[in-house]
Every structure is written in structure tokens, then in C-alpha cells.
Amino acid sequence: MTAVEYVRSCAPMILGPNQFRHFYRGGGGIQRLHGQPPTATDMPEDWIASTTTRFGAARQGLSELPDGRLLRDAIAQDPIGWLGSEHLDVAGGEFDLLVKLIDAGQRLIVHAHPDREFATRHLGCRHGKTEAWIVLATENPEPLAFLGFRHHVDSDTMQDWVAGQDVEAMLGALNAVPIAAGDAILVPAGIPHAIGAGVLIAELQEPTDFSVVLEWKGFDLDGAVDGHLGLGYPLALQCVDRSEWSTDRLARLWGPADDGSAIARLMPTGADPFFRAERIRAGALLDPSVAVLIGTRGSGSIRFAGGEEFPFERGQTAIIPHTAGSAAVHGDLEFIRCRPPGPVLAVASIPTREVPDDRSEPDQSAKTRQPAPLPDRRRRGGSRRCRHRVTGNGSCDSGAFPVRCWRSAAPSDVVRHHQAR
């Protein structure tokens, strides 16, 4: 590769939309942010600078660069240029972040995500799916998020709700929390949650597509088949945080108030092991770092130390490689800078997951009521065994390998899966 080719292959780039159909309504809010007519009704997510595939898919979800390459492949070709040597020392060659725009045209389903321990043990992936929401806009006059159970829920009760699709009981047990544009909210893995209708958010998350679906009635989704990560509900529901989330616990999930500075931190310290986010304004001096940018107001430019002027404006999204270097922000411009965790993680972590010991509950054998049987159907085909060959990058060529994060497992791990299962 010549020097000119290298610069062009690893440089700040504006990204096009990366949207595909989902089971819930939305998408017009994303188009409005991009300055387009709001015509979409079933494209509610834009996966920005994604090196993550949709769960069970071989390619869907991956972002393309303007030159046609997949971002995942570009990073693999030059991990130091894109990620920086410090990132490689901590995380290897993975881009440990997925950023999305999500436009909730209707209330999202109640669901939860596994944490790192559960994902490592049961899904063969070192990442769980802790996430965070930055509220960009709301259309609903009383926008809400549903976050964490108001009181401890025993396992039998939750199984009954899921098996019987008792949505009214599930929603009634969750905290209905008012939200507003500008809020930044950490959503720890395990906590049951749903975004209310009429809300546009930027979501930062660990780079997986792991979701355990608690609700699917009325949605274009067969939760009994596709809602449990191929594990079956008796196991999958073990990742759900059933503890009480009091007002005080919830308050620790909100980021600090925006102080109007040129670089304003958005996330609480509990997010530090997972990702970072800042609101950037004119006058900011930015350190070298791989980053995903979302333009939220105005227009201007980012001037890098090497002299490159990078025009940027509201509605645009971009990927900035580490090798672009330090930069200064000019003009009437405001954007969100999303980054993977820093090389030195904060000591503070996610608020303790206070899961009560079920052994303190009445003896299950003494109860006359038994929980309703949970749906335990596997993915269509009836088997979790994969009978397909392994491709060179470690993924199954059919996309039929549901229970692993094929971004982070080595090809040898996949081969062992094929041999063992």
C-alpha cells in the first residue's frame, strides 16, 4: 500500500445510513435528523460505524465505508491506524463499541440483555450488552422510559408473565420514568427495560446483538422461537435482573447535567468500563482517538493537526480513526463523540446488581402453584447443532450459529463448536 492509499483508507469519513427492517415501527425521526422527508415506517434503527452483525446473521448490520469496504475489514487491515496502540493493548483488534440511532415509532418491547459473565459462560463472547441512551428528541408530550422493576420479582412470577404474555403486569411492575431531550441514561446489562413511543435516541452499547425478549404479543416477532438467544427461556431468563430498582438506584444511572462547556461529559462513571460519550462544541480541542460522531446542531469543521479540514454538520454521522490525530472544532457546530472505553478504566463500576437470593423465598416445593411452562422452542429447524462449514474469518457460512459472538471468538473456537456440538 502506498502512502497515499494508506491515508485514504484510514481517514475521517462521513457514513451513509445503515438501516434495515425491524419488528417495530419507526424511522421517520432518523430521516428528519438526516434532513430527509420522514417516510420510513419500519426502519427504526441506524447502526453507525458497526462492526457487529445482527444476531444470527452473516453480514447484516455491518457498516460500509464510502469506498465500499466493510469497516470491520478496514480495521482488521490496519488496527493500529484505526484504533491506536493503547486500544490494541487493552482490547486487541476489536472496535469495542456499537452506536445506533433508534427512533421508537411505538413503545418498544420489554426486554433485557445479558452481562459479560453470562455471555462468557453461555454465549461464548466476552461482551455482554450494557448500553446507554442519549435522548436527542421527543414527539410524545409525555415521553417515558420503562426501566427496572419497582419491587423484587420472584422467578416464578416472571416466568408466568413471559409464558402468558401478561404485558399489563410486566409494564405495571416496571418504573415508568419521564425523560427529556438531553438526558443521558446508563442501562446496565440485565435490567428489564423498554423505550416509550415518540423518542429518538443515540444508543451506545457493547458490540453485540444479544437480547432476551420478555414481551412479543402484538409485535411482528415470534419470541418463543427468536426471543431467548437459542438458549431456551429457562436459562435465558437467568440473565434478567429481578431486583428492586428504587428511585435512588435509578438516579445513579443518569449522566451529569450539561455544563455548556466545549467538551461536556455525558455518562455517569458507571459507564466507563463500557464506553464514553461527550457533547462537543466549537472551541473544543480533541485528543487523538477512534470515535463515532453524530451531528446534533449547526455546521462547522473539525481541523486536524495534520492540516485536514473535515466539514461536519447536523444530521451527519462519521467515523474518526485514531491516526487522524488531535483536532480543534470550529464554527457553529455541536456533535456527540462516542468512544470505546479508555485504556485506564475508572474504578467506579455499574451499580451493584442486588439480586436477592431466591433461597430466602418460601420453599418452592411447598407451593401448590407452579410457574407456567415457558416456551422452549429452538430456532426453526429444531436444533442448535450447526452442520455448516466454517469460513476463514471464523463465522458459519450459513449464519445459523446463534449462540456465540463471532466477532470476538477465534476461528479455532468456532471449529471446536462445530466438532463438539
N, C-alpha and C positions, 0 to 999 in steps of 0.2 A: 504494500500500500504506500503510495506517495504521500508526502507531507500534505499536499492539497487535498487528496482524497481522505486523509485522516481527519483533517479539520472539518470537512463537510459531513463526515459520518458521525462525528461526536461533537455536536454543536447545539446551542439552544434552538428549539424547534417549536413552531405552532402546531398543535394537533387538531385533526378533524374529529368529528363525533364518532363514538364507538358505542352505538346503541343497537339493541336487539329486543325482540318481543319478550314480554314477561306475562305472568298470570294476573297482574293487577293493572289498573288504569293509570294513565299519566303520561307525561312527556311534553305537554304544551309549555309548562314552566321552564323547562330546559331550553326549548326553542326561543322563548321570549328572552331569556338571558343571552342567547347567542344572536339576538337581533333578527329572528326569523318569525314568520307567521306561526301561531300556535295551532298546528293542525294534527299533531300526533296524539293518539289516544291509548296506545298500548306499547309505547317505547319509553317507560318511565325512568330508565337508568342510562347514564353515560359513564362508561368505565374509562377513566382518564389515565394515560400512561400505564396501562395494565400489562403486567407480565403473568397474570393469573387467568386460568381458564375457568369457564363456567363448570360447576360440579358435574363430573361425568362426561364432559366434552373434550375433544381433542384440540380444538383451536378457538372456538367461540369464546369471546371475552378478551383475547389478546389484542393489543393496540398496534396499529401500523404507523410507521413514521412516514413523512411526506415522500421519501424516496422509495416506499414500498416494502422496506424491510420491517419485520416484526421487532418491536422494542426489545423483546426478550432475546432475540438473536443478536441484536446490536450490542447489548450489554455483555452477552457471552463472548462476543468477539473482542471487546475491549473493556473488561470490567474495571480496570484502574481508571481509564479515562472517564467513564460514566459515573462510577461510584466513589472513587477515591481510595487510596491505600488504607486509610483508617477504617473505612467501612468494610473493606475486604478482611481486615484483621479480625473484626468482630463477627461479621455475618457471612463471610465468604462472598461468592459472586452473585448472590441474590439481591434483588431490589425489594427490601423488606417492607413494602407499602403498597396498598391499593387505595386509590382515590376514586370516588364516584360522585356524580350529581344524581340526586334522587328527587323526582317530582311525584309526590303522592297525590294522584288524582282521586284516590279513595283511601279510606283508612287501610293501612297495611295489616296483614295477618299478625296474630300473636305468635311469636317465635323466640328462639334463643340460640346461642352459639356456644360450641364447646370451648373450654380454655385449653391452654397449652398442654397441661398434664393429661387431660382426657384425649386430646388429639394425638399426642405422642403414643399413648397406650393403645388406642383403639383405631386410629386412622392413619398411623404411620407417618405423621407430619409433626415437625417441631413447632408449627404455628397453630394457635387456636384462631379465634376471631373476636378479639376485643376491638371495639370500634368507637368512633366519636362522631357527633353531628355538629355541624356549624350551620345554623339556620340562616338562609340567605333571603327568603321572602315567604310571606304567608298570604293566602287568599281568604281563608276561613276567618270570620270575625272573632272566633274564639279558638285559636289553634291549640292543639293538645298533643302531648306525647304520653304514651302509657308505659310506665317504667317501674318494674319491680313489684312484688306482692306487698300489699298493705299489712298483711299478717302472715305468719308462717302457714304454709300449706303442706299437709301431710302427703306422702307419696300416693296413697290410695285415692285421695280426693283428686289429685292432679291426673292420675290415670283415668279416673271416671270422666273427668272433663274432656280429656282428649278422645277417649273411646266413644263417648256420646256426643262429641262436638257441642258441648254446652258453652257456647260462646258468651252468653249473657253472664254466666257465673265467672268465666275467666276474666272478662273485662271488668266485672264488678270487684274482683279481687286485686286488680292492679291499681297502682297510683295513677290517676289522671292528672297530669302536670301541665299547667299553662306554659307555653313557650312563645318566644317572640324573635323577630329578626335580630341577629347579632348574638344570640345565645350560642355558647359552645358547651356541649354536654358529652361527657365520657360515658360510654355504655360498656361496662365490664362484661367479659365473656361469662355466660351462664345466666345473666339476668334476663327474665322474660320481658319482652318489650314490643311496642308497635308505634309507628308514626301515624298521627292523625291526618285526616284529609286536608288538602289545600296547603301543604307545606312543601317548600323547596329547600333541600339541604345539600351541603357538601359533606360527604362522609369519608373519613379516614378510617382505615382498618388494617388489620393484619392481612397478608396476601393469600387468603383462602376464600372459598365459597361454601363454607360449612354452615348449614342452618338446620336446626331441628324444629319442625313445624308443629305447633300446638293447635292451630286453627286452620281449617281449609274450607269449611262449609260456605257455599256461595261464591267461591273463587274457582277459577279455571285451573285447578290443581288437585291431583289425587294424592292427598297426604299419606294415605295408607301405603302407597307404593313409593312415593318420592320424598316423604317427609322426615325420614329417620336416618339418612346418610348410609342406607344399606345395612344398618346395624340391627334393625328391629326396634320397636319402641321400648320394650322393657329395658334395654341397655341405653338407647339414645337419651331417654328421659333422665338418666342419671347425671347428665351434664347440666340440668336446669337448676338454677339457684332458687330454692323454695323458701328461703329465709325471709324474714320481715325487713322491708326497706322503709325505715322511718323517715320523717322529714329531715332529721339531722344527717342521716346517711346519704340521702339523695342530694343534700346541699353540697356535699363533698365532691359530687360529680360535675358541678358547674365550674367553668373556667372563670378566671378573674375578669373584673369589669375592664372594658377597653378604656385605657387612659389617654387615647388620642395621640400617642407617640408614633414616631416614624416606624418603629418595629414594636408591635404590641403582641405579647404572648396571649394565646387564646385558650390553651388547655390547662386543666389542673395538673399538679405534679404527678398524679397517679397515671397519667398518660405517657410519661417519659420513657418507660421501658418498651413502648409500642410505636410511638410516632410523635412528631412535633408539628405545630401549626402556629403561624404568626400572621397578623394583619399588617401588610406593608404599605407605607405611604411615601409620597415624594420626600426626598431628603434622606431616605434610608441608605445606609452603607451595608451591603450584604457580604457575608463571608463566603468563601468557596464551598459549595455543597450541591449534591444532586437534589433536585427539588421539582415538585409539580406546582404549577401556578394556575390560579383561577382568577381572571379579571372580574372585579366586582363593581368598579366605578371609574368613570373618566377614561382618559387616554394619556399616553406619555411614552417613555422609553426607559430601558434598562441599559446602562452603559457599562460594559465590562472593562476590566483593567487592560486587556489587550487592545482596546480601542473600538471593539464592535459595538454598534448601536442596535439594540433589539427593540423595535416598536412593539407596544403592547397596549391593549385596551379592554374595556368591559366586555364580558361575554367570551373572550378568548381563553383557551387553555394551552399550556405549554409544558414542555419538559426541559429542564436545565441540567446539563451534565456537570459533574464536579470540575472537570478540566476547563470549563468556561471561566473559572476564577472569581475573584471578588468583583463587586459591581456597585454602582450608585443608581438610584431611582430618580427620574426627572419627570416633570410635567404634572398635570392634574390626574394622577393615577393612584388607584388603590387596588390591591390584589391580596389573595390569600396564598401564602407559601406553605406547602405541605412537604414534610421531610420524614424520612425514616428516623428511628431513634439514634441519638448521638452515640459516639464511641464510649463515652463515660456516662452510664445510666444514673439517674437520680436515685438516692437511697429510698425515697418515698415510693410506694407502690400502690396498686389498686387497693381500695378499702377492703378490709378483711371480709372474706366471704363467710359470713356467720351462719353456716349450715347446721341446724340443730341435729343432734344425734337421735335418729329415729328409735333407738333402743329405749329412750325415755318416754316414748309414747306407749299407750296400752298395748299389751301383748297381742300381736296380730292374730295368733291362733285362737284367742278368746273372742274375737269379733265374729258376729254372725254375718255381717255384711262383708262381701268380698268385692274387690275392685272389678269393674267391668273389664273383660278381656280386651287388650289393646290390639289394634291392627298390627300384624307382624308379617305382612306380605313383603317379599323382596322385590327388587326391580323386575320389570317384566322379563320373563324368561325363567323366573323361579329359582335362580341360583346365583350366588355371589362368586362362584368359580369363574375365572377368566380363562377362556380357551383360545385366546388370540395371541399372536406373536408380539414380541416386544420390539419397539422401534429403537433406533440408535440413541435417541435422546432420553430413553427411559420410560416412555409412555406406551400404553397399549394402543395399537393401531386402530382399534375399533372405538375407543373412547368408552369402553364398557367396564372400566376398572373403577368402581365407585368409591372404594374405601381407602383412599390414600391421597396425599398431597403430592402429585407427581412433579411439582416444581422443585421440591426440596429433597426427595429421595433419589439416591444414586441409582443408575441403571441396574447395578448388581442387586439392590433391594427389590426392584421390580421382578428381576429374574427369580429371586428367591420366592417371591409371592407366587409367581406362575408355577414354580416347582412344588411349593408346599401346599397350595390350595387346590 
